[in-house]
Amino acid sequence: MIRKARWFIEPTGFPICFIKTLLFTTSLGKLKNHSEYSLTGIFRIKYIVIMNTTFSALAEPNRLLIVELLRNGPLSVGEVAEQLGLNQPQTSKHLRVLCDAGLVEVHAVANRRIYKLRPTPFKELDTWLESYRRVWDERFDRLDDYLLELQRKEVPPDDKQ
């Protein structure tokens, strides 16, 4: 099996990678070439970078707690620091990472900075996770069917009420 990658630039300027898998099989001593495009055929580099940035930012426990706090509404740096028991410079650094990742936005009100969540990256994350939810839902449905079948086999016909 050989994989070949071809890079193209979209009109929008984003690179796309097409991955082509070449499968070689023999049939009566002859070599046959079968081309298949892999399931993950087209990768948008920008999309991969966005997901990686989002997961990297949320991987740190304090930043995840900050996101949880901001779900209830906008907060200042001092309010976030107070609720999490962190000092202000540490909280500011975490908020800067979240801001750089595009997860939060900041508004200056007098000498205070108010942070609030941006919904767009979380919608993109939800869209990405949706494909996995469908797969797991199907697997859990099959597991339920299998467990019901096992339960029916365990109960002897004489013991049914």
TINUKOL-768157 format. One record per atom (N, C-alpha, C, O): residue number from 1; residue in three letters; y, z, x. Coordinates in nm, 2 decimals, m for minus. Each point is the difference from the previous one (the first is absolute). Layout:
REM TINUKOL-768157
PT num residu      v      w      u
PT NUM    ALA      Y      Z      X
...
REM end
This chain:
REM TINUKOL-768157
PT num residu      v      w      u
PT   1    MET  m0.12   0.00   0.09
PT   1    MET   0.12   0.00  m0.09
PT   1    MET   0.12   0.00   0.09
PT   1    MET   0.01   0.08   0.09
PT   2    ILE   0.08  m0.17  m0.12
PT   2    ILE   0.13  m0.01   0.08
PT   2    ILE   0.11   0.01  m0.10
PT   2    ILE   0.00  m0.05  m0.11
PT   3    ARG   0.10   0.13   0.15
PT   3    ARG   0.12   0.01  m0.09
PT   3    ARG   0.12  m0.07   0.07
PT   3    ARG   0.02   0.02   0.12
PT   4    LYS   0.05  m0.10  m0.19
PT   4    LYS   0.12  m0.06   0.05
PT   4    LYS   0.12   0.04  m0.08
PT   4    LYS  m0.01   0.01  m0.13
PT   5    ALA   0.12   0.02   0.19
PT   5    ALA   0.12   0.04  m0.07
PT   5    ALA   0.10  m0.11   0.02
PT   5    ALA   0.02  m0.05   0.12
PT   6    ARG   0.05   0.01  m0.22
PT   6    ARG   0.11  m0.09   0.01
PT   6    ARG   0.13   0.06  m0.06
PT   6    ARG  m0.01   0.06  m0.10
PT   7    TRP   0.11  m0.07   0.18
PT   7    TRP   0.13   0.07  m0.04
PT   7    TRP   0.09  m0.11  m0.05
PT   7    TRP   0.02  m0.11   0.06
PT   8    PHE   0.05   0.14  m0.18
PT   8    PHE   0.09  m0.09  m0.06
PT   8    PHE   0.13   0.08  m0.03
PT   8    PHE  m0.01   0.12  m0.02
PT   9    ILE   0.12  m0.18   0.02
PT   9    ILE   0.12   0.06  m0.04
PT   9    ILE   0.04  m0.05  m0.14
PT   9    ILE   0.02  m0.12  m0.02
PT  10    GLU   0.00   0.22  m0.08
PT  10    GLU   0.04  m0.04  m0.13
PT  10    GLU   0.14  m0.05   0.00
PT  10    GLU   0.07   0.03   0.10
PT  11    PRO  m0.02  m0.10  m0.20
PT  11    PRO   0.14  m0.03  m0.01
PT  11    PRO   0.09   0.12   0.00
PT  11    PRO   0.12  m0.01   0.04
PT  12    THR  m0.17   0.12  m0.08
PT  12    THR   0.08   0.12   0.00
PT  12    THR   0.01   0.06   0.14
PT  12    THR   0.08   0.09   0.02
PT  13    GLY  m0.16  m0.14   0.07
PT  13    GLY   0.01   0.05   0.14
PT  13    GLY  m0.11   0.10   0.03
PT  13    GLY   0.00   0.05   0.12
PT  14    PHE  m0.09  m0.01  m0.21
PT  14    PHE  m0.10   0.10   0.03
PT  14    PHE  m0.13  m0.07   0.05
PT  14    PHE  m0.04  m0.10  m0.06
PT  15    PRO  m0.01   0.15   0.17
PT  15    PRO  m0.13  m0.06   0.05
PT  15    PRO  m0.12   0.03  m0.09
PT  15    PRO   0.00   0.11  m0.06
PT  16    ILE  m0.09  m0.21   0.04
PT  16    ILE  m0.12   0.02  m0.08
PT  16    ILE  m0.11  m0.03   0.10
PT  16    ILE   0.00  m0.10   0.07
PT  17    CYS  m0.11   0.17  m0.08
PT  17    CYS  m0.12  m0.02   0.08
PT  17    CYS  m0.11  m0.04  m0.10
PT  17    CYS  m0.04   0.08  m0.08
PT  18    PHE  m0.02  m0.20   0.10
PT  18    PHE  m0.12  m0.04  m0.07
PT  18    PHE  m0.12   0.02   0.09
PT  18    PHE   0.00  m0.05   0.11
PT  19    ILE  m0.09   0.13  m0.15
PT  19    ILE  m0.12   0.03   0.08
PT  19    ILE  m0.12  m0.08  m0.06
PT  19    ILE  m0.04   0.01  m0.12
PT  20    LYS  m0.01  m0.10   0.20
PT  20    LYS  m0.11  m0.09  m0.04
PT  20    LYS  m0.13   0.05   0.07
PT  20    LYS   0.00   0.01   0.13
PT  21    THR  m0.10   0.01  m0.20
PT  21    THR  m0.13   0.04   0.06
PT  21    THR  m0.09  m0.11   0.00
PT  21    THR  m0.03  m0.06  m0.10
PT  22    LEU  m0.02   0.02   0.22
PT  22    LEU  m0.10  m0.11   0.01
PT  22    LEU  m0.14   0.06   0.02
PT  22    LEU  m0.02   0.08   0.09
PT  23    LEU  m0.06  m0.11  m0.18
PT  23    LEU  m0.14   0.04   0.00
PT  23    LEU  m0.09  m0.11   0.04
PT  23    LEU   0.00  m0.11  m0.05
PT  24    PHE  m0.08   0.13   0.15
PT  24    PHE  m0.09  m0.10   0.05
PT  24    PHE  m0.15   0.04  m0.04
PT  24    PHE  m0.04   0.11   0.03
PT  25    THR  m0.03  m0.20  m0.09
PT  25    THR  m0.14   0.03  m0.04
PT  25    THR  m0.08  m0.12   0.04
PT  25    THR   0.05  m0.11   0.02
PT  26    THR  m0.18   0.14   0.00
PT  26    THR  m0.09  m0.11   0.04
PT  26    THR  m0.09  m0.02  m0.12
PT  26    THR  m0.05   0.09  m0.07
PT  27    SER   0.02  m0.22   0.05
PT  27    SER  m0.09  m0.04  m0.10
PT  27    SER  m0.09  m0.11   0.06
PT  27    SER   0.05  m0.11   0.02
PT  28    LEU  m0.17   0.14   0.00
PT  28    LEU  m0.09  m0.10   0.06
PT  28    LEU   0.05  m0.05   0.14
PT  28    LEU  m0.01  m0.11   0.03
PT  29    GLY   0.06   0.21   0.04
PT  29    GLY   0.05  m0.03   0.14
PT  29    GLY   0.14  m0.07   0.01
PT  29    GLY   0.05  m0.02   0.11
PT  30    LYS   0.01   0.00  m0.23
PT  30    LYS   0.13  m0.06   0.00
PT  30    LYS   0.11   0.11  m0.01
PT  30    LYS  m0.02   0.10  m0.07
PT  31    LEU   0.13  m0.12   0.13
PT  31    LEU   0.11   0.10   0.00
PT  31    LEU   0.09  m0.04  m0.11
PT  31    LEU   0.05  m0.12   0.00
PT  32    LYS  m0.02   0.21  m0.09
PT  32    LYS   0.09  m0.03  m0.11
PT  32    LYS   0.12   0.09   0.01
PT  32    LYS  m0.01   0.11   0.04
PT  33    ASN   0.13  m0.16  m0.08
PT  33    ASN   0.12   0.07   0.01
PT  33    ASN   0.05   0.02  m0.14
PT  33    ASN   0.03  m0.09  m0.08
PT  34    HIS  m0.02   0.22   0.04
PT  34    HIS   0.05   0.04  m0.13
PT  34    HIS   0.13   0.07   0.02
PT  34    HIS   0.01   0.10   0.08
PT  35    SER   0.10  m0.14  m0.14
PT  35    SER   0.13   0.06   0.01
PT  35    SER   0.02   0.09  m0.12
PT  35    SER  m0.02  m0.05  m0.11
PT  36    GLU   0.06   0.17   0.13
PT  36    GLU   0.03   0.09  m0.11
PT  36    GLU   0.13   0.07   0.04
PT  36    GLU   0.02   0.04   0.11
PT  37    TYR   0.07  m0.02  m0.21
PT  37    TYR   0.11   0.08   0.02
PT  37    TYR  m0.03   0.14  m0.03
PT  37    TYR  m0.06   0.03  m0.11
PT  38    SER   0.09   0.06   0.19
PT  38    SER  m0.03   0.14  m0.02
PT  38    SER   0.07   0.06  m0.12
PT  38    SER   0.10  m0.06  m0.05
PT  39    LEU  m0.15   0.17  m0.01
PT  39    LEU   0.06   0.06  m0.12
PT  39    LEU   0.14   0.04   0.03
PT  39    LEU   0.08   0.00  m0.09
PT  40    THR  m0.05   0.04   0.21
PT  40    THR   0.14   0.04   0.03
PT  40    THR   0.08  m0.11   0.05
PT  40    THR   0.10   0.02   0.07
PT  41    GLY  m0.14  m0.14  m0.10
PT  41    GLY   0.06  m0.13   0.04
PT  41    GLY   0.14   0.00   0.05
PT  41    GLY   0.03  m0.05   0.11
PT  42    ILE   0.06   0.09  m0.19
PT  42    ILE   0.14  m0.02   0.03
PT  42    ILE   0.07   0.14   0.02
PT  42    ILE  m0.01   0.09  m0.09
PT  43    PHE   0.07  m0.07   0.20
PT  43    PHE   0.06   0.13   0.03
PT  43    PHE   0.15  m0.03   0.01
PT  43    PHE   0.05  m0.09   0.07
PT  44    ARG   0.03   0.17  m0.13
PT  44    ARG   0.14   0.00   0.01
PT  44    ARG   0.04   0.11   0.10
PT  44    ARG  m0.01   0.12  m0.03
PT  45    ILE   0.06  m0.16   0.15
PT  45    ILE   0.03   0.09   0.10
PT  45    ILE   0.10   0.11  m0.05
PT  45    ILE  m0.01   0.12   0.03
PT  46    LYS   0.11  m0.17  m0.10
PT  46    LYS   0.10   0.10  m0.05
PT  46    LYS  m0.06   0.10  m0.08
PT  46    LYS   0.04   0.12   0.01
PT  47    TYR  m0.13  m0.16  m0.10
PT  47    TYR  m0.07   0.10  m0.09
PT  47    TYR  m0.08   0.10   0.07
PT  47    TYR   0.00   0.12  m0.03
PT  48    ILE  m0.07  m0.16   0.14
PT  48    ILE  m0.08   0.09   0.08
PT  48    ILE   0.09   0.10   0.07
PT  48    ILE  m0.03   0.12   0.01
PT  49    VAL   0.14  m0.17   0.04
PT  49    VAL   0.09   0.09   0.07
PT  49    VAL   0.06   0.10  m0.09
PT  49    VAL   0.01   0.12   0.03
PT  50    ILE   0.03  m0.16  m0.16
PT  50    ILE   0.05   0.09  m0.10
PT  50    ILE  m0.10   0.11  m0.03
PT  50    ILE   0.03   0.12   0.00
PT  51    MET  m0.16  m0.16  m0.03
PT  51    MET  m0.10   0.10  m0.03
PT  51    MET  m0.02   0.10   0.12
PT  51    MET  m0.02   0.12  m0.02
PT  52    ASN   0.01  m0.18   0.14
PT  52    ASN  m0.02   0.09   0.12
PT  52    ASN   0.12   0.10   0.02
PT  52    ASN  m0.03   0.11   0.03
PT  53    THR   0.15  m0.16  m0.06
PT  53    THR   0.12   0.09   0.02
PT  53    THR  m0.01   0.11  m0.11
PT  53    THR   0.03   0.11   0.03
PT  54    THR  m0.06  m0.15  m0.15
PT  54    THR  m0.01   0.10  m0.11
PT  54    THR  m0.11   0.11   0.03
PT  54    THR   0.03   0.12  m0.01
PT  55    PHE  m0.15  m0.17   0.05
PT  55    PHE  m0.10   0.10   0.02
PT  55    PHE   0.03   0.09   0.12
PT  55    PHE  m0.03   0.12   0.00
PT  56    SER   0.09  m0.18   0.11
PT  56    SER   0.04   0.08   0.11
PT  56    SER   0.10   0.11  m0.03
PT  56    SER  m0.01   0.11   0.04
PT  57    ALA   0.11  m0.15  m0.13
PT  57    ALA   0.10   0.10  m0.04
PT  57    ALA  m0.06   0.11  m0.08
PT  57    ALA   0.04   0.11   0.01
PT  58    LEU  m0.13  m0.14  m0.10
PT  58    LEU  m0.06   0.10  m0.09
PT  58    LEU  m0.12   0.08   0.07
PT  58    LEU  m0.04   0.09  m0.06
PT  59    ALA   0.00  m0.14   0.17
PT  59    ALA  m0.11   0.07   0.07
PT  59    ALA   0.03   0.14   0.05
PT  59    ALA  m0.08   0.09   0.01
PT  60    GLU   0.21  m0.06   0.02
PT  60    GLU   0.04   0.13   0.04
PT  60    GLU   0.02   0.09  m0.12
PT  60    GLU   0.07  m0.03  m0.09
PT  61    PRO  m0.14   0.15   0.09
PT  61    PRO   0.00   0.09  m0.11
PT  61    PRO   0.14   0.04  m0.05
PT  61    PRO   0.02   0.00  m0.13
PT  62    ASN   0.07   0.03   0.22
PT  62    ASN   0.14   0.04  m0.05
PT  62    ASN   0.07  m0.11  m0.07
PT  62    ASN   0.07   0.02  m0.10
PT  63    ARG  m0.09  m0.15   0.15
PT  63    ARG   0.07  m0.11  m0.07
PT  63    ARG  m0.07  m0.02  m0.14
PT  63    ARG   0.07  m0.04  m0.09
PT  64    LEU  m0.20   0.06   0.08
PT  64    LEU  m0.06  m0.02  m0.13
PT  64    LEU   0.05   0.11  m0.10
PT  64    LEU   0.02  m0.03  m0.11
PT  65    LEU   0.00   0.15   0.16
PT  65    LEU   0.06   0.11  m0.08
PT  65    LEU   0.14  m0.03  m0.04
PT  65    LEU   0.04   0.02  m0.11
PT  66    ILE   0.04  m0.09   0.20
PT  66    ILE   0.13  m0.04  m0.04
PT  66    ILE   0.00  m0.10  m0.11
PT  66    ILE   0.08   0.01  m0.09
PT  67    VAL  m0.17  m0.11   0.10
PT  67    VAL  m0.01  m0.10  m0.10
PT  67    VAL  m0.04   0.07  m0.14
PT  67    VAL   0.06  m0.04  m0.10
PT  68    GLU  m0.15   0.14   0.11
PT  68    GLU  m0.04   0.07  m0.12
PT  68    GLU   0.13   0.07  m0.06
PT  68    GLU   0.01   0.00  m0.13
PT  69    LEU   0.07   0.06   0.21
PT  69    LEU   0.12   0.07  m0.05
PT  69    LEU   0.10  m0.10  m0.06
PT  69    LEU   0.05   0.03  m0.11
PT  70    LEU  m0.04  m0.14   0.17
PT  70    LEU   0.10  m0.10  m0.05
PT  70    LEU  m0.05  m0.07  m0.12
PT  70    LEU   0.08  m0.07  m0.07
PT  71    ARG  m0.21   0.08   0.03
PT  71    ARG  m0.04  m0.05  m0.13
PT  71    ARG   0.07   0.06  m0.11
PT  71    ARG   0.01  m0.06  m0.11
PT  72    ASN   0.03   0.19   0.12
PT  72    ASN   0.07   0.07  m0.11
PT  72    ASN   0.15  m0.04  m0.01
PT  72    ASN   0.06   0.04  m0.09
PT  73    GLY  m0.01  m0.11   0.19
PT  73    GLY   0.14  m0.04   0.00
PT  73    GLY   0.06   0.01   0.13
PT  73    GLY  m0.05   0.05   0.10
PT  74    PRO   0.17  m0.11  m0.08
PT  74    PRO   0.08   0.00   0.12
PT  74    PRO   0.03   0.14   0.05
PT  74    PRO   0.03   0.09  m0.08
PT  75    LEU  m0.04  m0.07   0.22
PT  75    LEU   0.03   0.13   0.06
PT  75    LEU   0.08  m0.02   0.13
PT  75    LEU  m0.01  m0.11   0.06
PT  76    SER   0.08   0.21  m0.02
PT  76    SER   0.07  m0.01   0.12
PT  76    SER  m0.09   0.05   0.11
PT  76    SER  m0.11   0.06  m0.02
PT  77    VAL   0.15  m0.08   0.15
PT  77    VAL  m0.08   0.04   0.11
PT  77    VAL  m0.02   0.15   0.00
PT  77    VAL  m0.12   0.05   0.02
PT  78    GLY   0.22   0.03  m0.05
PT  78    GLY  m0.01   0.14  m0.01
PT  78    GLY  m0.10   0.05  m0.10
PT  78    GLY  m0.07   0.09   0.02
PT  79    GLU   0.08  m0.15  m0.14
PT  79    GLU  m0.09   0.03  m0.11
PT  79    GLU  m0.15  m0.02   0.04
PT  79    GLU  m0.09   0.08  m0.03
PT  80    VAL   0.07  m0.20   0.09
PT  80    VAL  m0.14  m0.03   0.05
PT  80    VAL  m0.05   0.10   0.10
PT  80    VAL  m0.11   0.05   0.00
PT  81    ALA   0.20  m0.02   0.10
PT  81    ALA  m0.03   0.09   0.11
PT  81    ALA  m0.03   0.14  m0.06
PT  81    ALA  m0.10   0.07   0.04
PT  82    GLU   0.18  m0.03  m0.13
PT  82    GLU  m0.02   0.14  m0.06
PT  82    GLU  m0.14   0.00  m0.08
PT  82    GLU  m0.07   0.10   0.01
PT  83    GLN   0.04  m0.20  m0.09
PT  83    GLN  m0.12   0.00  m0.08
PT  83    GLN  m0.13  m0.01   0.08
PT  83    GLN  m0.10   0.06  m0.03
PT  84    LEU   0.11  m0.12   0.15
PT  84    LEU  m0.11  m0.02   0.08
PT  84    LEU  m0.01   0.11   0.12
PT  84    LEU  m0.10   0.01   0.06
PT  85    GLY   0.20   0.06  m0.05
PT  85    GLY   0.01   0.10   0.11
PT  85    GLY   0.01  m0.06   0.14
PT  85    GLY  m0.05   0.06   0.10
PT  86    LEU   0.11  m0.18  m0.09
PT  86    LEU   0.02  m0.06   0.13
PT  86    LEU   0.15   0.02   0.04
PT  86    LEU   0.08   0.03  m0.09
PT  87    ASN  m0.05  m0.05   0.22
PT  87    ASN   0.14   0.00   0.04
PT  87    ASN   0.06  m0.13  m0.03
PT  87    ASN  m0.07  m0.10  m0.02
PT  88    GLN   0.20   0.10   0.01
PT  88    GLN   0.08  m0.12  m0.04
PT  88    GLN  m0.02  m0.12   0.09
PT  88    GLN  m0.02  m0.11  m0.05
PT  89    PRO   0.03   0.13   0.19
PT  89    PRO  m0.02  m0.12   0.08
PT  89    PRO  m0.14  m0.06  m0.01
PT  89    PRO  m0.02  m0.13   0.00
PT  90    GLN  m0.08   0.21  m0.02
PT  90    GLN  m0.14  m0.05  m0.01
PT  90    GLN  m0.01  m0.08  m0.13
PT  90    GLN  m0.06  m0.11  m0.01
PT  91    THR   0.12   0.16  m0.10
PT  91    THR   0.00  m0.07  m0.13
PT  91    THR   0.07  m0.13   0.01
PT  91    THR  m0.04  m0.10  m0.06
PT  92    SER   0.16   0.10   0.13
PT  92    SER   0.07  m0.12   0.02
PT  92    SER  m0.07  m0.11   0.07
PT  92    SER   0.00  m0.12  m0.04
PT  93    LYS  m0.08   0.16   0.14
PT  93    LYS  m0.08  m0.10   0.07
PT  93    LYS  m0.11  m0.06  m0.09
PT  93    LYS  m0.03  m0.12   0.00
PT  94    HIS  m0.04   0.21  m0.08
PT  94    HIS  m0.10  m0.05  m0.09
PT  94    HIS   0.06  m0.10  m0.11
PT  94    HIS  m0.05  m0.10  m0.03
PT  95    LEU   0.17   0.14  m0.02
PT  95    LEU   0.07  m0.08  m0.09
PT  95    LEU   0.04  m0.14   0.06
PT  95    LEU   0.00  m0.10  m0.07
PT  96    ARG   0.04   0.10   0.20
PT  96    ARG   0.04  m0.12   0.06
PT  96    ARG  m0.13  m0.09   0.02
PT  96    ARG   0.02  m0.12  m0.02
PT  97    VAL  m0.13   0.17   0.05
PT  97    VAL  m0.12  m0.08   0.00
PT  97    VAL  m0.04  m0.06  m0.13
PT  97    VAL  m0.03  m0.12  m0.01
PT  98    LEU   0.04   0.20  m0.10
PT  98    LEU  m0.02  m0.05  m0.13
PT  98    LEU   0.10  m0.11  m0.04
PT  98    LEU  m0.03  m0.09  m0.07
PT  99    CYS   0.15   0.11   0.11
PT  99    CYS   0.11  m0.09  m0.03
PT  99    CYS  m0.03  m0.13   0.08
PT  99    CYS   0.02  m0.11  m0.06
PT 100    ASP  m0.05   0.12   0.19
PT 100    ASP  m0.04  m0.12   0.08
PT 100    ASP  m0.11  m0.08  m0.06
PT 100    ASP  m0.01  m0.12   0.02
PT 101    ALA  m0.09   0.19  m0.08
PT 101    ALA  m0.12  m0.06  m0.06
PT 101    ALA   0.04  m0.06  m0.13
PT 101    ALA  m0.09  m0.07  m0.06
PT 102    GLY   0.21   0.09   0.00
PT 102    GLY   0.04  m0.05  m0.12
PT 102    GLY  m0.05   0.08  m0.12
PT 102    GLY   0.01  m0.05  m0.12
PT 103    LEU  m0.06   0.17   0.14
PT 103    LEU  m0.05   0.08  m0.11
PT 103    LEU   0.11   0.08  m0.08
PT 103    LEU  m0.02   0.03  m0.11
PT 104    VAL   0.12   0.01   0.19
PT 104    VAL   0.11   0.07  m0.07
PT 104    VAL   0.13  m0.07   0.04
PT 104    VAL   0.01  m0.08   0.09
PT 105    GLU   0.09   0.11  m0.17
PT 105    GLU   0.14  m0.05   0.03
PT 105    GLU   0.09   0.11  m0.01
PT 105    GLU  m0.02   0.11  m0.06
PT 106    VAL   0.13  m0.12   0.14
PT 106    VAL   0.10   0.11   0.01
PT 106    VAL   0.13  m0.04  m0.05
PT 106    VAL   0.05  m0.12   0.02
PT 107    HIS   0.02   0.21  m0.09
PT 107    HIS   0.13  m0.02  m0.05
PT 107    HIS   0.09   0.12   0.06
PT 107    HIS  m0.04   0.12  m0.01
PT 108    ALA   0.15  m0.16   0.06
PT 108    ALA   0.09   0.11   0.05
PT 108    ALA   0.10   0.04  m0.11
PT 108    ALA   0.06  m0.08  m0.07
PT 109    VAL  m0.06   0.21   0.05
PT 109    VAL   0.09   0.06  m0.10
PT 109    VAL   0.07   0.11   0.08
PT 109    VAL  m0.05   0.11   0.03
PT 110    ALA   0.18  m0.14  m0.01
PT 110    ALA   0.09   0.09   0.08
PT 110    ALA  m0.07   0.01   0.14
PT 110    ALA  m0.02  m0.09   0.07
PT 111    ASN  m0.01   0.22  m0.03
PT 111    ASN  m0.07   0.02   0.13
PT 111    ASN  m0.15   0.02  m0.01
PT 111    ASN  m0.06   0.04   0.09
PT 112    ARG   0.01  m0.07  m0.21
PT 112    ARG  m0.15   0.02  m0.02
PT 112    ARG  m0.07  m0.13  m0.01
PT 112    ARG   0.06  m0.10  m0.05
PT 113    ARG  m0.18   0.09   0.08
PT 113    ARG  m0.08  m0.11  m0.01
PT 113    ARG  m0.11   0.02  m0.11
PT 113    ARG  m0.07   0.10   0.01
PT 114    ILE   0.07  m0.18  m0.11
PT 114    ILE  m0.09   0.02  m0.11
PT 114    ILE  m0.11  m0.11   0.01
PT 114    ILE   0.03  m0.12   0.01
PT 115    TYR  m0.16   0.16  m0.01
PT 115    TYR  m0.11  m0.09   0.02
PT 115    TYR  m0.07  m0.01  m0.13
PT 115    TYR  m0.02   0.09  m0.08
PT 116    LYS  m0.03  m0.22   0.05
PT 116    LYS  m0.08  m0.02  m0.12
PT 116    LYS  m0.10  m0.11   0.04
PT 116    LYS   0.01  m0.08   0.09
PT 117    LEU  m0.12   0.08  m0.17
PT 117    LEU  m0.11  m0.09   0.03
PT 117    LEU   0.04  m0.14  m0.05
PT 117    LEU   0.07  m0.02  m0.10
PT 118    ARG  m0.12  m0.08   0.17
PT 118    ARG   0.01  m0.14  m0.04
PT 118    ARG  m0.13  m0.04  m0.06
PT 118    ARG  m0.11   0.02   0.05
PT 119    PRO   0.11  m0.07  m0.17
PT 119    PRO  m0.12  m0.03  m0.07
PT 119    PRO  m0.08  m0.12   0.05
PT 119    PRO  m0.12  m0.01  m0.01
PT 120    THR   0.19  m0.09   0.07
PT 120    THR  m0.06  m0.12   0.05
PT 120    THR  m0.12   0.01   0.09
PT 120    THR  m0.11  m0.05  m0.03
PT 121    PRO   0.12   0.13   0.14
PT 121    PRO  m0.12   0.01   0.08
PT 121    PRO  m0.12   0.07  m0.06
PT 121    PRO  m0.11  m0.03   0.03
PT 122    PHE   0.14   0.12  m0.13
PT 122    PHE  m0.11   0.06  m0.07
PT 122    PHE  m0.07  m0.09  m0.10
PT 122    PHE  m0.12   0.01  m0.02
PT 123    LYS   0.20  m0.10  m0.04
PT 123    LYS  m0.06  m0.10  m0.08
PT 123    LYS  m0.08  m0.10   0.08
PT 123    LYS  m0.11  m0.04  m0.05
PT 124    GLU   0.15   0.00   0.17
PT 124    GLU  m0.08  m0.08   0.08
PT 124    GLU  m0.13   0.07   0.04
PT 124    GLU  m0.10  m0.07   0.01
PT 125    LEU   0.11   0.19   0.02
PT 125    LEU  m0.12   0.08   0.04
PT 125    LEU  m0.10   0.01  m0.12
PT 125    LEU  m0.12  m0.02   0.02
PT 126    ASP   0.18   0.04  m0.14
PT 126    ASP  m0.08   0.00  m0.12
PT 126    ASP  m0.07  m0.13  m0.02
PT 126    ASP  m0.12  m0.01  m0.04
PT 127    THR   0.19  m0.10   0.06
PT 127    THR  m0.06  m0.13  m0.02
PT 127    THR  m0.11  m0.03   0.10
PT 127    THR  m0.11  m0.05  m0.04
PT 128    TRP   0.13   0.10   0.16
PT 128    TRP  m0.11  m0.02   0.10
PT 128    TRP  m0.12   0.08  m0.03
PT 128    TRP  m0.11  m0.04   0.01
PT 129    LEU   0.13   0.17  m0.06
PT 129    LEU  m0.11   0.09  m0.04
PT 129    LEU  m0.07  m0.05  m0.12
PT 129    LEU  m0.12   0.03  m0.02
PT 130    GLU   0.19  m0.11  m0.07
PT 130    GLU  m0.06  m0.04  m0.13
PT 130    GLU  m0.13  m0.08   0.03
PT 130    GLU  m0.10   0.02  m0.08
PT 131    SER   0.09  m0.10   0.18
PT 131    SER  m0.12  m0.08   0.03
PT 131    SER  m0.11   0.09   0.03
PT 131    SER  m0.12  m0.03  m0.04
PT 132    TYR   0.15   0.14   0.11
PT 132    TYR  m0.11   0.09   0.04
PT 132    TYR  m0.04   0.09  m0.12
PT 132    TYR  m0.12   0.03  m0.02
PT 133    ARG   0.21   0.00  m0.07
PT 133    ARG  m0.03   0.07  m0.12
PT 133    ARG  m0.10  m0.07  m0.09
PT 133    ARG  m0.10   0.05  m0.05
PT 134    ARG   0.12  m0.19   0.04
PT 134    ARG  m0.09  m0.08  m0.08
PT 134    ARG  m0.14   0.01   0.06
PT 134    ARG  m0.10   0.01  m0.07
PT 135    VAL   0.09  m0.03   0.20
PT 135    VAL  m0.13   0.01   0.07
PT 135    VAL  m0.07   0.13  m0.03
PT 135    VAL  m0.11   0.00  m0.03
PT 136    TRP   0.19   0.11   0.05
PT 136    TRP  m0.06   0.13  m0.01
PT 136    TRP  m0.04   0.03  m0.15
PT 136    TRP  m0.10   0.06  m0.03
PT 137    ASP   0.18  m0.11  m0.06
PT 137    ASP  m0.03   0.02  m0.14
PT 137    ASP  m0.13  m0.07  m0.04
PT 137    ASP  m0.08   0.06  m0.07
PT 138    GLU   0.06  m0.18   0.12
PT 138    GLU  m0.12  m0.07  m0.02
PT 138    GLU  m0.12   0.07   0.06
PT 138    GLU  m0.11   0.01  m0.06
PT 139    ARG   0.13   0.04   0.18
PT 139    ARG  m0.11   0.08   0.06
PT 139    ARG  m0.03   0.13  m0.07
PT 139    ARG  m0.12   0.03  m0.02
PT 140    PHE   0.22   0.04  m0.03
PT 140    PHE  m0.03   0.12  m0.07
PT 140    PHE  m0.06  m0.03  m0.14
PT 140    PHE  m0.09   0.07  m0.04
PT 141    ASP   0.12  m0.18  m0.02
PT 141    ASP  m0.06  m0.04  m0.12
PT 141    ASP  m0.15  m0.03   0.02
PT 141    ASP  m0.09   0.04  m0.08
PT 142    ARG   0.06  m0.11   0.19
PT 142    ARG  m0.14  m0.03   0.03
PT 142    ARG  m0.08   0.13   0.03
PT 142    ARG  m0.11   0.02  m0.03
PT 143    LEU   0.18   0.07   0.10
PT 143    LEU  m0.06   0.13   0.03
PT 143    LEU  m0.03   0.08  m0.13
PT 143    LEU  m0.11   0.06  m0.01
PT 144    ASP   0.21  m0.06  m0.08
PT 144    ASP  m0.03   0.07  m0.13
PT 144    ASP  m0.12  m0.06  m0.07
PT 144    ASP  m0.08   0.07  m0.05
PT 145    ASP   0.07  m0.21   0.05
PT 145    ASP  m0.11  m0.06  m0.07
PT 145    ASP  m0.13   0.04   0.07
PT 145    ASP  m0.10   0.02  m0.07
PT 146    TYR   0.10  m0.02   0.20
PT 146    TYR  m0.12   0.04   0.08
PT 146    TYR  m0.04   0.14  m0.03
PT 146    TYR  m0.12   0.03  m0.02
PT 147    LEU   0.22   0.06   0.01
PT 147    LEU  m0.03   0.15  m0.02
PT 147    LEU  m0.06   0.01  m0.15
PT 147    LEU  m0.09   0.08  m0.02
PT 148    LEU   0.15  m0.15  m0.07
PT 148    LEU  m0.05   0.01  m0.14
PT 148    LEU  m0.15  m0.05   0.00
PT 148    LEU  m0.08   0.05  m0.07
PT 149    GLU   0.06  m0.16   0.14
PT 149    GLU  m0.14  m0.05   0.01
PT 149    GLU  m0.10   0.10   0.06
PT 149    GLU  m0.11   0.01  m0.05
PT 150    LEU   0.16   0.06   0.15
PT 150    LEU  m0.09   0.10   0.06
PT 150    LEU  m0.02   0.12  m0.09
PT 150    LEU  m0.11   0.05  m0.01
PT 151    GLN   0.21  m0.02  m0.07
PT 151    GLN  m0.02   0.11  m0.09
PT 151    GLN  m0.10  m0.03  m0.11
PT 151    GLN  m0.08   0.08  m0.04
PT 152    ARG   0.09  m0.21  m0.01
PT 152    ARG  m0.10  m0.04  m0.10
PT 152    ARG  m0.14   0.00   0.06
PT 152    ARG  m0.10   0.03  m0.08
PT 153    LYS   0.08  m0.06   0.20
PT 153    LYS  m0.13  m0.01   0.06
PT 153    LYS  m0.06   0.14   0.03
PT 153    LYS  m0.12   0.03  m0.01
PT 154    GLU   0.21   0.07   0.03
PT 154    GLU  m0.04   0.14   0.03
PT 154    GLU  m0.05   0.07  m0.13
PT 154    GLU  m0.09   0.09   0.01
PT 155    VAL   0.14  m0.13  m0.12
PT 155    VAL  m0.04   0.07  m0.13
PT 155    VAL  m0.12  m0.07  m0.05
PT 155    VAL   0.00  m0.12  m0.04
PT 156    PRO  m0.12   0.19   0.04
PT 156    PRO  m0.12  m0.06  m0.06
PT 156    PRO   0.02  m0.03  m0.15
PT 156    PRO   0.07   0.08  m0.06
PT 157    PRO  m0.14  m0.18   0.01
PT 157    PRO   0.01  m0.03  m0.14
PT 157    PRO  m0.04   0.11  m0.09
PT 157    PRO   0.05   0.01  m0.12
PT 158    ASP  m0.14   0.08   0.16
PT 158    ASP  m0.05   0.11  m0.09
PT 158    ASP   0.11   0.11  m0.01
PT 158    ASP   0.00   0.07  m0.11
PT 159    ASP   0.09  m0.06   0.21
PT 159    ASP   0.09   0.11  m0.01
PT 159    ASP   0.13  m0.03  m0.07
PT 159    ASP   0.09   0.08  m0.02
PT 160    LYS  m0.08  m0.21  m0.03
PT 160    LYS   0.13  m0.04  m0.07
PT 160    LYS   0.00   0.08  m0.14
PT 160    LYS  m0.10   0.02  m0.06
PT 161    GLN   0.22   0.02   0.03
PT 161    GLN   0.02   0.08  m0.13
PT 161    GLN   0.06  m0.09  m0.10
PT 161    GLN   0.03   0.05  m0.11
REM end
